[in-house]
Amino acid sequence: MTSTQTLLAARNRPWASRFNLFSSRFIPLWFLLPAMLVLLVLQVYPTLFAFYLSLTRQRRGAFEFVGLVNFELLIGNSTFDESLIRTLIFAGWYLVLTVGLGLLIALLINRRVRFSGWYLVVIFIPWVLSDVVAGTMWRWMFLEDYGLLQEWLRPILGDSIYISPSGAMGIVIVASVWRAVAFTVVLFLGALQTVPKEVEESAALDGANRLQNFLYIIFPLIRQTFLVAVLLTSIRSINSVGLILATTRGGPGFSTTTASVFLYRVAWGDANFARGAAVSVLLFIVNVIITIVYLRLITGRNEEKTT
């Protein structure tokens, strides 16, 4: 039977037989169904409910629709505005240090230095720790009375690193980078393993130094991975809350209260779930914008290659 005859036979079959859910063509969907249900229950439904909740106000145990009132109150809230500024400061340092150190460490390990396997183990230890454990450890190390790092840095930074606003933000940034740098190391190391050694050797024979070799040979080949690392690190920095709460609890005062920590304080501390949902919707929009910018960069680069 030719392909044309097969197509005509399929069209002439009854509708029920063509869309039989137990036929072989639907078997992949049955295998995906459990994961799709989990995704629907744990991701899609909470997201849609958060959008609905952000448009309501809780009164006498019920939610009353109020439109965009929660967003208007957030815009005029000085604490929320300051939390956005702190989020930008935290995200900027976190992004630069995590991506920069991750790329540098990956380049060093990729040169096959001695004991590189042990270095990877040491780098991965922070990554397997929970936010609570890592944050508690860093808080203890900067306690004024018996903190180990506090004693070492006392001659340089003084006696109040943990309780000063700038010192607390610095501790949060360093702790977050320390824990997350292993992720970027893995991404960049995997990308560097795909760079052909012949290309690097040819560039070296042509007189290129290490910096030129990285800028004109290595980096263009790992550019896609670099953008992925920037995207994931940016999203993580904006949504980071567990490590900050475990380290400084958003203090002293509000000095380390980023937008995500502000969401936690409003929703769970003040029991204002509608206002917290409004904050989560704004953060969701920011994450979507970052993702769209990333996709534009990727598609723009691919279009340049094709032309």
Wavefront OBJ file of the C-alpha trace (Angstrom):
o trace
v 0.000 0.000 0.000
v 1.361 3.383 -0.988
v 1.567 6.366 1.320
v -1.361 8.022 -0.476
v -3.533 4.958 0.018
v -2.551 4.799 3.684
v -3.528 8.456 4.168
v -6.881 7.923 2.459
v -7.535 4.844 4.579
v -6.759 6.785 7.738
v -9.172 9.533 6.696
v -11.920 7.022 5.989
v -11.578 5.395 9.430
v -14.204 6.371 11.998
v -13.416 9.347 14.195
v -13.363 7.211 17.343
v -10.772 4.805 15.935
v -8.503 7.640 14.783
v -8.491 9.273 18.215
v -8.351 6.135 20.326
v -6.422 7.172 23.458
v -5.142 3.618 23.891
v -3.584 3.392 20.443
v 0.178 3.285 19.952
v 0.377 6.934 18.858
v -0.761 8.097 22.320
v 1.583 5.859 24.331
v 4.215 8.636 24.823
v 1.517 10.904 26.273
v 0.554 8.234 28.803
v 4.162 8.039 29.956
v 4.288 11.838 30.297
v 0.965 12.054 32.109
v 2.326 11.570 35.690
v 4.937 14.304 35.230
v 2.344 16.594 33.608
v -0.027 16.091 36.544
v 2.712 16.865 39.064
v 3.668 19.976 37.094
v 0.027 21.035 36.914
v -0.552 20.613 40.649
v 2.737 22.053 41.911
v 3.472 24.768 39.335
v 0.582 25.782 37.085
v -2.232 25.843 39.660
v -0.238 27.775 42.353
v 0.857 30.311 39.740
v -2.691 30.926 38.497
v -3.995 31.074 42.062
v -1.311 33.637 42.975
v -2.512 35.852 40.109
v -6.055 35.577 41.399
v -4.997 36.148 45.003
v -3.095 39.321 44.051
v -6.383 40.865 42.911
v -8.207 40.196 46.181
v -8.264 41.318 49.793
v -8.756 39.022 52.741
v -11.632 40.050 54.991
v -13.387 37.911 57.635
v -11.890 34.686 56.315
v -12.929 35.339 52.700
v -11.196 36.893 49.702
v -12.845 39.934 48.195
v -11.981 41.077 44.674
v -10.356 44.535 44.722
v -8.584 44.718 41.349
v -5.143 46.345 41.271
v -5.319 47.858 44.760
v -2.539 45.636 46.097
v -0.195 46.710 43.306
v -1.024 50.392 43.885
v -0.222 50.021 47.582
v 3.090 48.326 46.759
v 4.170 51.109 44.419
v 3.687 53.670 47.146
v 5.385 51.532 49.807
v 8.859 52.896 50.612
v 9.933 49.592 52.185
v 9.102 47.727 48.991
v 10.873 50.332 46.847
v 13.992 50.018 49.003
v 13.795 46.216 48.770
v 13.897 46.503 44.976
v 17.074 48.591 45.219
v 18.641 46.011 47.540
v 17.599 43.286 45.109
v 19.461 45.063 42.301
v 22.571 45.441 44.495
v 22.468 41.825 45.615
v 21.689 40.482 42.131
v 24.449 42.557 40.497
v 27.206 41.383 42.836
v 25.856 37.831 42.899
v 25.713 37.617 39.106
v 29.172 39.073 38.474
v 30.935 37.050 41.165
v 29.154 33.751 40.572
v 29.568 33.787 36.792
v 33.062 35.311 36.875
v 34.492 32.975 39.520
v 32.730 29.987 37.965
v 34.307 30.721 34.579
v 37.744 31.325 36.095
v 37.695 28.121 38.152
v 36.431 26.119 35.172
v 39.281 27.461 33.010
v 41.826 26.470 35.652
v 40.408 22.973 36.130
v 40.106 22.480 32.378
v 43.888 22.914 32.099
v 44.120 19.552 33.918
v 46.070 20.789 36.897
v 47.091 18.326 39.589
v 44.429 17.221 42.055
v 41.678 18.792 39.939
v 39.304 16.041 41.092
v 39.831 17.031 44.719
v 39.263 20.659 43.827
v 35.904 19.745 42.323
v 34.932 17.882 45.493
v 35.787 20.911 47.631
v 33.866 23.217 45.302
v 30.802 20.966 45.377
v 30.542 20.695 49.148
v 28.668 24.030 49.495
v 26.298 23.113 46.664
v 24.984 20.006 48.473
v 24.276 21.948 51.670
v 20.807 23.301 52.307
v 20.192 27.035 52.561
v 19.452 26.726 56.272
v 22.675 24.886 57.056
v 24.824 27.193 54.925
v 23.190 30.356 56.259
v 23.470 29.246 59.883
v 27.144 28.409 59.416
v 27.911 31.828 57.946
v 25.942 33.574 60.691
v 27.934 31.772 63.378
v 31.231 32.652 61.707
v 30.425 36.375 61.994
v 28.995 36.482 65.502
v 30.609 39.265 67.481
v 31.608 37.176 70.515
v 33.060 33.975 69.046
v 32.762 34.167 65.243
v 35.874 32.770 63.570
v 35.876 35.072 60.535
v 34.827 37.980 62.719
v 37.997 37.541 64.793
v 40.190 37.320 61.704
v 38.654 40.405 60.067
v 38.312 42.465 63.237
v 41.592 44.403 62.684
v 40.441 45.367 59.175
v 36.652 45.744 59.303
v 36.039 46.402 63.001
v 33.811 44.768 65.577
v 30.377 45.001 63.964
v 30.452 43.322 60.563
v 27.299 41.282 61.134
v 25.231 44.068 62.671
v 26.186 46.800 60.200
v 23.961 47.218 57.095
v 26.806 47.077 54.549
v 28.560 44.259 56.419
v 25.393 42.159 56.574
v 24.791 42.606 52.831
v 28.401 41.662 52.150
v 28.047 38.494 54.236
v 24.870 37.526 52.370
v 26.516 38.086 48.983
v 29.663 36.137 49.863
v 27.656 33.269 51.356
v 25.364 33.086 48.312
v 28.283 33.127 45.858
v 30.170 30.534 47.923
v 27.224 28.176 47.712
v 26.233 28.748 44.062
v 29.591 28.959 42.278
v 29.748 25.161 41.896
v 26.761 25.269 39.534
v 28.411 27.682 37.121
v 31.684 25.741 37.334
v 29.880 22.621 36.090
v 28.198 24.504 33.253
v 31.398 26.137 32.029
v 33.528 23.039 32.512
v 31.131 21.005 30.401
v 31.235 23.657 27.677
v 35.028 23.916 27.768
v 35.319 20.163 27.287
v 33.649 20.551 23.883
v 36.146 23.126 22.589
v 38.435 21.357 20.065
v 42.050 21.313 21.220
v 43.184 21.586 17.618
v 41.637 25.048 17.321
v 43.465 26.268 20.430
v 46.748 24.773 19.242
v 46.372 26.414 15.835
v 45.735 29.782 17.474
v 48.811 29.330 19.663
v 50.926 28.535 16.609
v 49.661 31.734 14.982
v 50.993 33.724 17.917
v 47.838 34.218 19.988
v 48.422 34.633 23.716
v 46.133 33.198 26.387
v 43.912 36.260 26.585
v 43.458 36.422 22.805
v 42.874 32.680 22.729
v 40.072 33.044 25.269
v 38.454 36.137 23.731
v 38.517 35.061 20.072
v 38.510 31.254 20.237
v 37.116 29.873 23.482
v 34.478 32.428 24.457
v 32.627 32.467 21.094
v 32.354 28.683 21.317
v 30.939 28.713 24.851
v 28.827 31.849 24.418
v 25.539 29.940 24.531
v 26.508 28.306 27.826
v 27.590 31.690 29.162
v 24.153 33.139 28.400
v 22.462 30.156 30.054
v 24.592 30.680 33.165
v 23.727 34.388 33.220
v 20.007 33.641 32.833
v 19.837 30.995 35.562
v 22.038 32.992 37.927
v 19.950 36.130 37.414
v 16.709 34.296 38.140
v 18.216 32.652 41.205
v 19.500 35.968 42.555
v 16.082 37.591 42.266
v 14.290 34.662 43.922
v 16.890 33.964 46.623
v 15.283 33.936 50.055
v 16.277 30.855 52.099
v 19.949 31.667 52.541
v 19.238 35.310 53.380
v 16.696 34.381 56.035
v 19.020 31.800 57.550
v 21.969 34.212 57.598
v 20.560 37.615 58.592
v 16.744 37.165 58.654
v 16.576 40.221 56.428
v 18.296 42.438 58.997
v 19.700 44.275 60.682
v 16.500 46.249 60.289
v 15.703 45.950 56.576
v 19.286 46.181 55.294
v 19.239 42.726 53.647
v 15.510 42.593 52.899
v 15.376 41.959 49.175
v 12.103 41.727 47.266
v 11.846 37.976 47.903
v 12.466 38.434 51.624
v 9.916 41.266 51.625
v 7.417 38.824 50.081
v 8.124 36.339 52.877
v 7.711 38.981 55.577
v 4.465 40.308 54.151
v 2.858 36.941 53.355
v 3.963 34.884 56.363
v 5.071 37.497 58.875
v 2.062 39.798 58.464
v -0.312 37.071 57.173
v -1.202 39.340 54.236
v -1.310 36.684 51.550
v -2.984 38.902 48.951
v -0.230 41.524 49.205
v 2.410 38.789 49.138
v 0.810 37.328 46.007
v 1.068 40.756 44.370
v 4.799 40.819 45.116
v 5.180 37.314 43.694
v 3.384 38.362 40.503
v 5.757 41.306 40.064
v 8.762 39.021 40.562
v 7.249 36.565 38.097
v 6.979 39.335 35.502
v 10.621 40.303 36.105
v 11.695 36.674 35.587
v 9.684 36.481 32.372
v 11.289 39.681 31.070
v 14.779 38.342 31.807
v 13.931 35.094 29.999
v 12.575 36.964 26.967
v 15.729 39.084 26.762
v 17.817 35.916 26.913
v 15.790 34.258 24.167
v 16.126 37.371 22.020
v 19.895 37.243 22.440
v 19.963 33.561 21.507
v 17.689 33.897 18.472
v 19.486 37.050 17.327
v 22.799 35.242 17.461
v 21.415 32.265 15.552
v 20.000 34.576 12.855
v 23.415 36.191 12.459
v 24.976 32.777 11.970
v 22.441 31.762 9.342
v 22.867 34.987 7.391
l 1 2 3 4 5 6 7 8 9 10 11 12 13 14 15 16 17 18 19 20 21 22 23 24 25 26 27 28 29 30 31 32 33 34 35 36 37 38 39 40 41 42 43 44 45 46 47 48 49 50 51 52 53 54 55 56 57 58 59 60 61 62 63 64 65 66 67 68 69 70 71 72 73 74 75 76 77 78 79 80 81 82 83 84 85 86 87 88 89 90 91 92 93 94 95 96 97 98 99 100 101 102 103 104 105 106 107 108 109 110 111 112 113 114 115 116 117 118 119 120 121 122 123 124 125 126 127 128 129 130 131 132 133 134 135 136 137 138 139 140 141 142 143 144 145 146 147 148 149 150 151 152 153 154 155 156 157 158 159 160 161 162 163 164 165 166 167 168 169 170 171 172 173 174 175 176 177 178 179 180 181 182 183 184 185 186 187 188 189 190 191 192 193 194 195 196 197 198 199 200 201 202 203 204 205 206 207 208 209 210 211 212 213 214 215 216 217 218 219 220 221 222 223 224 225 226 227 228 229 230 231 232 233 234 235 236 237 238 239 240 241 242 243 244 245 246 247 248 249 250 251 252 253 254 255 256 257 258 259 260 261 262 263 264 265 266 267 268 269 270 271 272 273 274 275 276 277 278 279 280 281 282 283 284 285 286 287 288 289 290 291 292 293 294 295 296 297 298 299 300 301 302 303 304 305 306 307
